[in-house]
Amino acid sequence: MLHLDRLILTQGDFRLLADWSAPAGARIAVMGPSGAGKSTLLAAIAGFLAPSAGRILWNGQDLAGVAPGDRPTTILFQDQNLFPHLTVAQNLGLGLRPDLRLTDADRSRIDRALERTGLSGLGPRRPAQLSGGQASRAALARALLRARPILMLDEPFAALGPALRAEMLALVREVADETGALVLMVTHDPADALALGGKTAFIADGTVHPPVDTGRLLADPPAAVAAYLGRRQDPGTFLLHGE
Amino acid sequence: MTAAGRWTVTLLPAGLALGLLLLVLAPLATVAVRGSGMGLGPADWAAIRFTVLQAVLSALLSTVLAVPVARALARRRFPGRGLMITLMGAPFLLPAVVAALGLLAVFGGAGMLNMGLQSVGLPPVSIYGLHGVLLAHVFLNLPLATRMILQGWLSIPAERIRLAQSLGFGPAQTFRHLEVPMLREVLPGVALVILVICLTSFAVVLILGGGPRATTIELAIYQAVRFDFDLARAAGLAGVQVLICALATGLAFLVAAPAGFGTGLDRQAALEAPRGWRRGLDAAVLVLATLFLVASLVAVALRGLPGLTDLPSAVLPAAGRSIAVALVSALVTTATALTLALSAARRPAPLVEAAATLPLATSGLVLGTGLFLIVRPFVSPMQVALPVTVLVNVALTVPFLYRILLPEARALAADYGRLADSLGLHGWPRLRWLILPRLARPLGFGAGIAAALSMGDLGVITLFAGERQATLPLVVQQLTGAYRIEAAASASLILVVLSFALFWAFDAGGRRAAP
């Protein structure tokens, strides 16, 4: 279980509060206006930003002082998820062994992960030779190999077109199913939140609100969410569109 | 964080920074103790006056003369322009002792100029003294100034150039409204950088200066140690030198000089190239500058080539020593600068910043005097001549490399730091799989600079070396001092070829290793 225990994050004048928990395997979209602190929340859980108060706990263990690489997390950034000077296979290998001393068993696991994500045979390529969608798939393949219990995605598919995005979201769900990971995905798009399935944690006025069922949230949005969605009334039309 | 992680991230940079500070501060403290209370005699005051005078004049001349050259390069496109800009970077790596010898070969007693004057019945001119020193300093620093000022020209925003063109500015208005404001911003920094370089210039003054009227502080320190064995006086002079250098360096930092080397030369300049007589003027400026820079090197080559088959016996062993010194210096300097830069890129590091800045306020002879005083009670200075040379080279070159590597290390941390952290990439794997491949290019370039500077350096070695510790630049200087110009030219040729070969090997290696 991920527990944000009276967590307070500060960056300059900016303050963000969170006090809730989510069970293993949950799917949570993180939504909110630009600058609300969506990425800040993920950065704190990933270990790039120390809380100024409160705790982040995983299964009861306080993550304070745990280095990012040793946390139970995998994070996909908006871009730069692959090292351009390493091959795709090496980039995946880093998920298994950071020193890249790979065994034959490791290599066949990498091949299987490539296959699983539709990248068969692309292992020897450099990231520059991949399309945007393929690069996202490679990053997800590495998440599959790392199999950490928390998978965080910071708008990783923002640069992809709608069809590709839908494909990627399906893949995220498959990866999460396979690894049993709790998913935290930052997105701007309510359609993405719906497609992820599960809950949505909305951020407004310096607070990350506890996750609530996405369908219900969009059907009957509180004022702040409605303002964000640009909708005062008639949520039904949106849902039709979103489905 | 693991123990190994803490070691590489915190302790190693701090230890290196402290070591570097100690390497600079211990000699300075020794100099201060030994030199305190020493009264300055009239000869010392003359040396101080001459040091400042030649440095100020060298800086002014180099800067002023570089303006038309930079402008011609900025607004003209011609075949070989790129090559010329690249070659402008070369004198920075050219051993100063070779530059002095080259000027001697052109302007010296038996040089081309005086031969010409003689043949038409005119009296010969002497290159020794203030004007010789100025000539050599302009020769060495004009290209550096040109490159820095060219950066200024290329940094004029394209929008402003387009605005000027749409308003129908002629060359005069362009100069007044675009170029003068840029020059006013850039020139003080350029002049100060060259001033700092010339304050500590030693090899040039050793060969072309001397005597009561053309002795700098560096030269006076050398003479006090080597000839008078008056160590207290050397220490006192070193103290004065540090004060002057610290003042000039501080001033240069305040003015924030632009970088001398770097990118941006490829941008399509939108500057209009005026036609008419200005075209001829630009061409003449470029031809004259090229002639000035190339003639003396050609003269060294012409006089040195025949003697290559009959080298003095001291040359080859000295070349071997120089290569060893250069390789060790390059390795240690690059590793140190990389460690410091990575640490400073991670978080603000005042200790690291201080360690990478303080050496700029010293000079080879100042550090040399201090180290001489420190080691002399324990060992014969001759025995440690080469290790001390390496140490001083490292201390004086780390600031350059640190400043080359820091922006690259910052970009690396911004682009891939979090990704590497999230994957648990630490210690050796991080170096092997992330840092070395991503920074191969600047590391190769920096190591090349360190190797070439160390190869050509003639400074601290003059205080320590005997016959059997001489490096190649010292042999060149000794042959020149003995008026064996042909042999000196041959040794110089070898020195120049080795310096540039080392630079090229490291630089090309880095470029090849880069992804």
Contacts between the chains, C-beta under 8 A, distances in Angstrom:
chain1	res1	chain2	res2	distance
A	46	B	418	7.7
A	46	B	422	5.9
A	47	B	421	7.4
A	47	B	422	7.7
A	48	B	418	5.8
A	48	B	421	7.1
A	67	B	1	5.4
A	67	B	5	7.2
A	67	B	421	7.1
A	67	B	424	7.1
A	67	B	426	7.8
A	68	B	418	7.4
A	68	B	421	4.1
A	68	B	422	4.8
A	68	B	424	7.5
A	69	B	421	6.0
A	69	B	422	6.2
A	69	B	423	5.8
A	69	B	424	2.3
A	69	B	425	6.9
A	69	B	426	7.0
A	70	B	424	6.3
A	73	B	422	7.3
A	74	B	422	7.3
A	75	B	418	7.9
A	75	B	422	5.2
A	77	B	418	7.0
A	77	B	419	6.7
A	80	B	415	5.8
A	80	B	416	6.5
A	80	B	419	6.2
A	81	B	419	6.6
A	83	B	416	6.5
A	83	B	419	7.4
A	83	B	433	7.5
A	83	B	434	6.7
A	84	B	515	6.6
A	85	B	437	4.6
A	85	B	438	6.4
A	85	B	515	3.2
A	86	B	433	6.8
A	86	B	437	7.9
A	90	B	433	7.7
A	94	B	423	5.0
A	94	B	425	6.7
A	94	B	433	7.4
A	95	B	423	6.7
A	98	B	423	5.9
A	98	B	424	5.0
A	98	B	425	4.7
A	98	B	426	7.2
A	98	B	429	4.8
A	98	B	430	7.8
A	98	B	433	7.9
A	99	B	428	7.2
A	99	B	429	4.0
A	99	B	432	7.7
A	99	B	433	7.9
A	100	B	429	6.8
A	100	B	433	6.1
A	126	B	515	7.8
